[in-house]
Amino acid sequence: MKDLQVDHHSTVSRLATTDTLYVHRAWKPPVIGWPQIVLLIAGIYNICFGAWAVFFPEHYFILSGIALPEYPALWQCIGMIVGLYGLAYLIASTDILRYWPIVFIGFMGKILGPLGYFFNVTPHSMPEAGAWLLITNDLVWWIPFFLILLKVWQSHRNGNKNIGREKELLAQFESLRSSSFERPTLLFFVRHLGCTFCRQVFKDISAERERLRGAGIQVVIVHMGPTERALKMIKSFNLDQVELIEDPRCFLYELCGFSKASLWRAFGVRVLRKAVPALCVERCGVGYLSGDGFQLGGVIHFTNGRPNIIHEQSDVSDRFDIKSFLGREEGEARSSISTELKDPNG
C-alpha cells in the first residue's frame, strides 16, 4: 500500500487549488513519436554535416566540381554553425512544446537559405552544380518542420481547454478525498474500455457489489472514455450505482503515478496466458481501442481523507484481488468492534 501523501504522490492532495500545476500540466509535451524522431534525425544529420565541413572542408567542392575556396575557414565556420543547430534540434526533441522556437528558427533558415541561393545564382557567383546540397540540408525538412510547428500551435490553442478540464478532475479528486471522512471510497483506474482486462475489473466489482455495499464503500471508476460507452458497459455488469470520471488525456493516471506499459508488459507471454481464460472462460469480451492502449491502471483507497494506492498494475493483465481486500476490511471492522466491546469506556 502506498500513501499518496508520500514522495511524488503528495502533490495530488495538496495542489487542488494551485494554478501552477495546471499551467505545468497543460504545457507538458504529449507522448508523441514522429516529431521527436524527425528532430533526432535532423540533429544527427546536422552534427554529421558540421563535422564533415569542419574536418574535410574541401570534399563538398570536389564532389560538386566547384573550384576550391580561397578561404576554407569560412566553410568550416558554416559547418560549425550547422553542427550547433544539430545540437539545438536534439535539445528540442526532448520537449517540443517548450523548445519550439528552435524548430521555428531552423524552419525559417531552411526557407530563406534556398531563396537566397536561387535569387543570387549566376555563373560567376554561386554555381548550379552545388544546388544538390539544398535538397538534403533544407528542402526535405520543409514539410516535417512545418507539421511540427502546426502541432505545437494546435497544442497551444487547446491549452486553455485542457487547463479547465484538469481543474475539474482535480476538484473531483479532492471531493472524493473530502467525502472519504464519512464514507470510504475505492477509486479504480481502468485501462481502455476495449481491453478484456478492463472488463474483467467490471466483472470483479459486480461480483462483490453486495459486500461493497454492506461495507459502505463507494466505488468510483476513472476511465478514458467516452462516457456514453462506459455507461453502457457498467450497465451490462449491473453497476448502475457506480460513479464514473472520464479522463481521456490520462491526467489523473499520470498524476497518481500509474505508468505506461512497455511492449512486453502489454503483449508478453504472461499477458497472453491470462488473456485466454479471460476471453474464453470468463467471457469478458474485447472491443475497439478508445484511449491509450499502453496506460496501466490501479486502485486507490480513500479513507479518512487519506488516498492510498493499494494496487498498481505491473502489466496490463495484473488483477486487483478485491475479495482479499474486502476480507481484510471486514476483519479490521470485526476487530474494531471487538475492541470496543471489551473496553466500552475506551
N, C-alpha and C positions, 0 to 999 in steps of 0.2 A: 504494500500500500504506500502511495506517495502523496504527501500533503502538498497541495498546490501553493501553499504559503511558504514553501521551502525552495531555495535556489531560484532558477529562472521562472518557475511557475508562480512565484509570488506576485508577479505583475498582474495576474488575472484578477485577483480580488482587490488590488489597490488602485488600478488605473481606470476604474469605471467612469471617472469624471476628468480624466487627463487628456486634454486636446492634443498634447504632443504625441501620444500613442497613435491617435487617429491619423495625424499627418504622416508619421513614420510608416504606418502600415499602408496608407494609400499610395505612397511613393515607392514602396518596396517593389523591385522588379519581379514580374511574374516568372514562373518556371517556363522558359522559352528555349527553343532549340536552334532553329536556323539562324536567327540574328547573331547569337553568340558564335556559332560556327563560322559565319561569314567574317566576323571581326577577327576571330582567331586566325583564319586563313589569310586575311588581309594583313594582319600584324606580322605573321611569319614571312609572308611574301615580301613585305617592305623591309624587314630586317635583313633578309637574304639579299635583296636587291642592293640595299645600302652597303652591306659588306662587300658585295661584288664590285660596286662602283669605287669603294674606298681602296680595296686591296688589289683590284685589277682594273685600273681606270682606263686602259686602252682597249679592253676587249669589246665593249659596245661599238666603238668606232670601227674596229677591224671587221666585226660581224656585219656592220651596216655598209661597209665600203665607203666610209667617210674619212676624210683626212684627219689625222690625229690632232687633237687640240694643242695649242701652244702653251696653255696653262692647265695641265691636268688636275692641278689642285682645286680648280673651280668645280670640276666634275666630281671630285672627291667630296667637296663640301655639299654638293647636291645629294650625293649618296648618304652623307651623314644625316642630312635633314630628312630624307626619305626613311632612313632607319629609325630615327626618333619618332616619326609618325607611326611606324610599326609598333614601337613600344607603347605609344598612346592608344593604338587600337586594341592591344592586348589588355590594357587597363580598362578601356571602355567596355570590353566584353564581360567584365566581372559585374558591372552594374550599368546596363544600357540606359535606364531611365535617369540615372544620376549623371552619367558622363556623355549624354547625347551631344553637347556642344563639340566634343572631339569628332564625332561622326559628321556633324554638320560642316565643320571646317574642312575635314577631309573630302566631303562630298563637293563643296564649293571649289576646292583645289582641283579635283578631278574634272570639273566642268570648265573652269577658267583656263587650265593648262592646255587642253586641246584647242579651245577657241583661240588662245594666243598663238598657238603653233600655226593653225591654218590661216589666220589673218596675216601672219608675217612670213610664211614660207615663200622663199624666192630662190632661184638658182644660186644667188650669191650670199644668201644668209643662212637659211635652215633647209638642208637637203631633204627631199621627199623620201629618200631611202631609209631615213631613221624613224619614219612615222609608225613602224610596227610596234615601237615601244609604247606608243599611246594606247594601244589596244590592251596590253597587259597591265599597264600602270594606271589607266584611267577609265577607258570606255567600258570594260567588262564590269566595273564596280558601280556604274550609274544606277542600274535598276535595284540591286540589293541594298545599296546605301539609301536610296530613296524610300524603299519599302520599310527599312528600319526606322527612318525618321517619321514616316507615316504612322507606324506602330506606336512610336513614342508620343506623337501628337494625339492619337486616339486614347492612349492611356492617361495623358494629362487632361483631356477633355472629359473623361469619365471619372476623374479623380474625386470630384465632389460627391458624385453619386455613391461611390464606394465608401467614402467617409461617413455619409449618412447611414448607410446600411450597417457599417461596422459599429456605429454608435448604438443602433437598435439592438444588435447582437450582444454587445457588452451590457446594455441595460437589461436584456432578458437574462443574461448570466447572473448579473447582480441581483435580479429579482428572485431567481432560484436560490441564491445564497441566503437572501433575507428570509424567504419563506421556510427555509430548512430549520429555522428555530422552532417552528410549530409542527412541521411535517417533513421527515427525511425524504430525499429525492434521489433516484437513480437516473443519471444522465448518460444515455447510450449514444456514442458517436459511431454511426454505422457507415459501412462502405457504400459505394454507389448502388442505387436501387435495383440494378440489373444483376448484381452479384448474388450467386446462390448462398454465399455465407452471410450476406446481409439479411436475406430471407430466413436463414437459419436462426439469426438473432430474434427476429419477429416471432418465429415459432417457439423459441425458448421462453420468451416473455409471455406469450399466450398460454403456454403450458403451466406457468406459475402465477398467472394473474390473480387467482383466488388467494394464494399465500401472500402475494404482494399487497393485495387489498386488505387482508387481515392484519398485516404488519403495519398498515398505514403508510406505506411507501408510495410516493408519487413517481410515475415513470414518464420521462421526457426523452424524446429521440431527436438527435441532431442528424440531419440528412443533407445531401447535396441537391435535392430537388429533382424535378419540380414538385411543388406541394400537392398538386392535384393527383399526381401519380402515387405519391406517398400515402395520401388519404385513402385511395382505393386499395392500396396494398395492406395497410394496417386493418382496414375494414374486413378484408378477406381472412385475416388472422384473428378476428373478433377483438380488436384492440381499439375500439371506438373511443375509450376514455383516455387514451394516451395523448399527451401534448406533443406537438411537432415544432421543430425550429429548423427553418431552411437556411442552409449556409453553402451556397453554390461555389463560393470562392475559397472555401475551407479556412476561413479566418479563425474561427474558434478552434478548429482542429489543430492548426499550427500554434495558436496562442497557448493551448494547453499542452503542447509538446508532442502531439501524435505525429509520427514520422511518415515518410513515404517508403513504399516497398521497392526493393530492387527487383530486377527481373527474376532472380532466383526465389525471392520471397513472394513473388506474385504467381510464378508458374513452375516452381520447383517440384521435385518428386513428392515431398511431404504434402504440398498443397494439392497436387493431383490425386494423391492417395486418399485425402479427406473429401475431395470433391465428388468422387464416385458414389460413396454412400449418401452424401448429402443430396445428390441428384436422384439416385436410383432407389434408395431405401427410404429416406425421409421425405422425398419428393418435394424438395424446397423450390425447385424450378430455377430458371435462369432467364434473363431478359437483356434488352439492349443497354449499352453503356450510357449513363447520364451522370456526368460528374468526372472526377479524377479517378481513373482506374487504379492508380498506384497509392492513393491515400489510404493509410491504415486508420483504424479506429480504436475505441477503448470504452471504458466505463468510469464515470466519476460519481462518487457517493457524497451527497451533500447532507451534513447533519450538524445541527447547532451552529450553523454559519460557516462551517469548515468544508471546503471542497477537497476531497481526497481521490487521487487516481487509484482505483482498486483493480483495474485491468488495463493493460496496454498491449495491443496486438504486436506479436513478433513477426507474423506473416499474415497474409490475407485469410488464412483458414483458422487462425488462432481463435479459440472459442471461450467465452466467459462462462464459468461454471456458476450459473445463477442459483442452482439448488444448494450447492455448498455455502454460498453467500447467505442465503436465507436461513440455512441451518445454523450458521454462526450467529446471525442476528437474533433468531428465536432462542438460541441457547443463552446469549447475553441477556435477553429480556427476562428469561426464567430465573437466571442467576440474580438479576437485579431485584426481582420481586421477592425471591427467597431471602435475600439480604435484608430487605425492608421488613419482612415478616418476623425475622429473627431479632431485629433491632428497631422496633416501632418508634422509639424515641430518637433514632438517629437522624 
